[in-house]
Amino acid sequence: MAKKEGLGWIEWARGWSSIIGEFLFQRIVASHVDNPLPVPPMDGATCIVTGATSGIGLQIARQLAESGAHVVMAVRRPKLAHDLIQKWQSEKGDMGILLNIEVMELDLLSLESVVKFAEAFNALQAPLHALINNAGIFSIGEPQRISKDGYEEHMQVNHLAPTLLSMLLIPSLLRGSPSRIINVSSVMHFVGFVDSEDMNMTSGKTKYSSMLAYSNSKLAQVKFSSMLHKRIPPEASISVVCVNPGIVHTNVARDLPKVIVAAYRLIPYFIFSAQEGSRSSLFAASDPQVPEYCQVLKGDEWPTCAFINYDCRPTNASEEAHNLETTRQVWEKTLELIGLPGDALEKFISGEEVACQYQTQNASVDN
């Protein structure tokens, strides 16, 4: 069987149809969802939120904290996070509410930083109930950039780094079981394709564009999440969920089709605010039926993990996301790129130590 080299034109057309349809109708489709989304009491839950100083991540972190969760803001700029906490606390002080938030530094453009973060958190021997991989980049119209780790920046920030973080935090997620890994995806994954032999898009087979790099990275995220969902044993009780926040004003790109860009400028009514975009993540992190749904999918051997749409309802990921052959290829290549052995998940689940290529000397990640 010949190796698949890209999306067929029918898949591509369906993908753009999904994107345009979401842009035009997301507000109508999600009209039944309250804004802000009511979050049930989260007292006793510990949640890590990446990219928590702006946009959707800021809204997620604040609303979880206001619901009683212990929130860890995993951010590149700790000072900004501390300033936000002070602001939020002053606003809630008159109501006698003390927010339980702390800040830990994390730079997704450095896989070494990811390892250090995971080592520091795992060393606390504390339970982790929800890891929300929200941080991402869409370098609109910019030329291709390669990180110091040697990876295309969209692929590293949107897929490789959060994947490494999720894997390394398995010991803490097991302590918090039942727990959840929530990956913030995008409808743009519908027009992505991941060539496991050219994830950096440097071979010349495909002309680079920021839109394509972003779409590919978001598809890679869904594919790895789906395989992680399938391979985590049911008794571990770690749910893996991808969410679509909708088209939010914080990440609309100028190199999308001109009709979408023009509509965005002329009719901003269609675009979600960051608060509206946070609803699917908050739902995935807090709704009690989400783990049950994930177990049903696992039992049915569904090819993808749970995918929660911007209207807080389950939906299907893209056609290519259901391709098990390319998903297995993405799983294997991703583990190689993030410096973990092929049996890393099984070792983490069983409580064994696992060495990572990006650890500093004499350090190890364990539970």
N, C-alpha and C positions, 0 to 999 in steps of 0.2 A: 504494500500500500504506500503510495507516494506521500511524502511528508507535506503537511499543510503549510503553505508559505504566507498566507494572509487571509483576510476576509473575502468571501465571494461578494459579488456586487449586490446580490439579494440581501445578504447579511448586512452589508454596508448601508443599503437603502433603508432596511428596517431599523437599523441603529439610529440613523438621522431622523427617521420618522418619530422614534421614541423621544429623542432630544427635543425636537420641535414641538411635539405634542405636550411634553412636560412643561416647556416654556409657556405655551399658550393656555394650558388648562390646569396647572398645578394649584392655583389659588381656588379654583372651583372644586377640584377633586378633594382638596384638604379643607374645605369650608366647614366640615363637621368637627374639626380638631380645635380645641381651645388654644388660645394664645394669651399668656404663656400656658404651656401644658401643665396641668395639675400633676405634681409628683407625690407619690405616697410617702409616708414617713420613712426615712432612710437611716434612722438612728442605729448606730453600731456597725454600719457598713463603711468600708474604706474603698475609695475610688481614686484611681490615678487618671488625670486628664492631661493629655499632651496638647501643646499649643493653646494654653488656657488664658493667654493675656489679650486675646483679640477675637473678634468674630464669633463663630459658633462655639469654639472652645471656652471662651469667656462666659457665655451664657450657660453652657453646660455646668461649668465649675460653680458658678454662683448659685444656680438653682438647686444643684445637689447639696451644696453647703447649707442653703436655706431650708432644705428638707431634713437636715440633721446628719447628713453624711460627713465622715472625715474625708476631706478632699486633699489630695496631693497634686499641686499644680506643677507639672513637669515642663519646664520652660527654658528658653535660651537666655532670657533676660530676667533674672531673679528680682532685681530692684523694681522693675515695672510690676511684677506680680505682687511684691510686698506693698507697693503703693495702692494697688487695686484692693487688696485685702483690707488695708487701713480705711479706704473709702467705703467699702461695703460694710465694715464693722461700725463705722461712724453713723451710717444710714440706719443700721439695725439696732444701735445702742439704745436709743430711746424706747425700743420695744422690749428691751431686756434679753435680746437674742445674742448669744455668743457663737460666732461661726468657728467651726473647727477646720481650719485650713492651714496647710504648710506648703512650703516651696522647696523644690529640688531642681537643680540645674540639669538640663538635658539638651544636647545639640544633636539633632538627627543627621546633620551633615558630617558627623564623626561617629563611626561605629565604636570607637574606643569610649566615647562619652556614653553611648548606650550601655556598654558593658559596665562601666563604672556606676551608672545609675542603678542598674539591676543588682549589682553587688551590694550597693549601699542599702537598697530597700530590702533585699533578701536577708541581709545581716540583722535587720530588726526582728526577724523571726515573727513577723506580724501577718495576720491574714489579709489577703487582698480579695475584695469581692467583685470589683469591676475595673478593668483596664480599658479606657476609652482612647483609642488611637485616632485622635482628631487632627493633629497637626499635619499639614501638607503644603505643597507649593504648586503654583501654576505660574511659571515665569513667562508672562504673556509676551509673545512676539520676540523673545530674547534668543540670542544664539545659544547653541549647545554648550553646556558647562559640565565639567567632570569634577567630582569631589576629590578631596585629598586621598580618599580611599580607592579612587580609580573608577567610580561609577557615575553614570549620568545622573544629574542631581534630582530630577523628578523620580527616577526609579529608586534612588537611595532614600529620599525623604518620605515618599509616599508608599513605598513597599518594603525595601530591604531593611531599613532601620526599625520601623514599627514591628516588622516580623521578628527581627532579632530580639527586640524588647519583649514581645509576647512570649517567645520561646524561653528566654532567660528568666522570666517572672513566673513560669509554671509552678515552681516550688511554693511561691507565695499564694498563687491562685488555688493550689491544692489545699493550703491551710485555710483559705476562705471559702472552700467549697460548701454549697453550690455557688459558683462564681461565673463571671462572664468576660469574654473578650469582645469588644465592640469596635469594629473598624469602620470609620466614616468613608464611604465610597462616593460614587458620583454616577449620574446617568451617562457621563461621557465614556464609561467603560464599555458601553454598547458599540462604540466605533473603534475600540482598541483591539490589538492583536499582539501577542507576546511570542517572539521568536526566542526560544530559550538559548539559542546559540548566538544571539545578538541583542541581548537585553540592554546594552549600552547604545544601540543604534549607531555603531561606528563602522560597520562592514561596508556601507554604501549600498546595501540592497534596498534600503528605504530612505528617502530624503527626509532629513530631520526637520521637525517643526515642534514648537512647544505644545501645540494642541495634541499632536500624535504622541509625544512623549508622556504627556499627562494622561491621556486616554489609556495608553499601554500600561502605565504604572498602576492605574486604578483597576484594570483588568487583572494584572498580576496579583494584586492584593486580594481580589475576590477569589481567584483560583487557589492561591495558597491557603486562604481562610477555609475554603471548601474542603481541601484535603486535610487540614488540621482538624476540622470538625469531624471528618470521617474517621480519623486515626486516634483521636482521644477516646479512650474506653468510656462507656456509659457510666461506670462506677466512679470515675473521676469527677463527674458532675461539673465540668467546665463547658459552658455554652459558648459557641463562636457565632457571632452575628455580624453581618455587614448591613450598613444603613445608608440610604440615600437621603441627604438633607433637602433635596430639591435644588433648584437654581437660585442661588443666594447672591445678593449684590456684592458680597466680599470676594467672589471667585468667578465672576463673569469675565470672559476673555475677549479681547478685541480681535483675535484671529479665528473666532467662530464665524459661521456664515454671516454675510453682511445683513441678511434679512433679520437675523436674531439680534445682532448688535444695534441695528437701526430701531428695532422694536423696543429694545432695552432703554435706549436713550429717549425715545418718544413716549413710551408707555411703561414707566417704572412700576406701575401697579402690579404687573405680572411677576415681578421679582420678589422673593421672600426676603424679609429682614433676617438678621443673624438669630434673633430670638425664635422666629418661625422655623429657621433652618435647624435649630437645636432640638426640635421636638422629637424627631425620629430617634436620635441618640438617647435622649432622656427616657423615652418609652422603652427602648431596648435595654437600658440599664436598670429600669425599675419595675416594669410590668411583671407580675408574678407568673403569667402564662408563657412568657418567652422561653424559659428552660423546657417547659413541657412541649412546646412546638419544636424546639431543636431536637428533643428526643424522638419525636414522631418522625421527623425527617431522617434521623439516623437509622431508626428502625425500618423505614421504608427504603433505605439505601438511595435516597435522593442524591443526584450528582453534585448539588451545591449546598452550601450552608444556608441558614436562614438569611433572607434578604428583606429588610423592613423598609418600606417606601416612605416618602415624605408625608404621607397621610396616616402614618403609624399603622399600616396594614401590611401583611406579607405580600410580596410580589415575586416575580421571577427575575433572576439575573439574565444577562444576555445569552443568546444562543451559544456563542463561543465559550462562555463561562461553564456551560454544560458539557464541553468536550473533555472527556476524561483522559484521553491520550495526551493532549497538550497540557492539561492540568498536572498530570504526573511529571511531565517534563519540567514544568515551572517549579514544582515542589522540590525536585532533586537539584535543579540548578540554583534555586534560591538558597538552599541549605549550604551548598558549596560556596556561594558568593558571600554569605554572612559568616563563614568560617566555622560551621557546626557539622559534626558527623551525621551521616544518614540516619543513624539510630538515636539521634539526640532526644527526640520526643519520648521514646520508650524509656530511655535512661532517666530523664527528668521525672517521668511518671513513677518510676520505681524507686526514686530517691537517690540515684547515683550521681556522682559528680560528673560534669561534662566540661571539657576544655573547649574554649573558643579562641579562634585565631586572633581576635582583636582584644584579648585580655592583656593587661600589663603583666610583666614578668612576675612570677611567683604568686599570681592571683588565680583564683578558681571560682566558678559559679556553682553553688550547691544550695542545699536546703538545710 
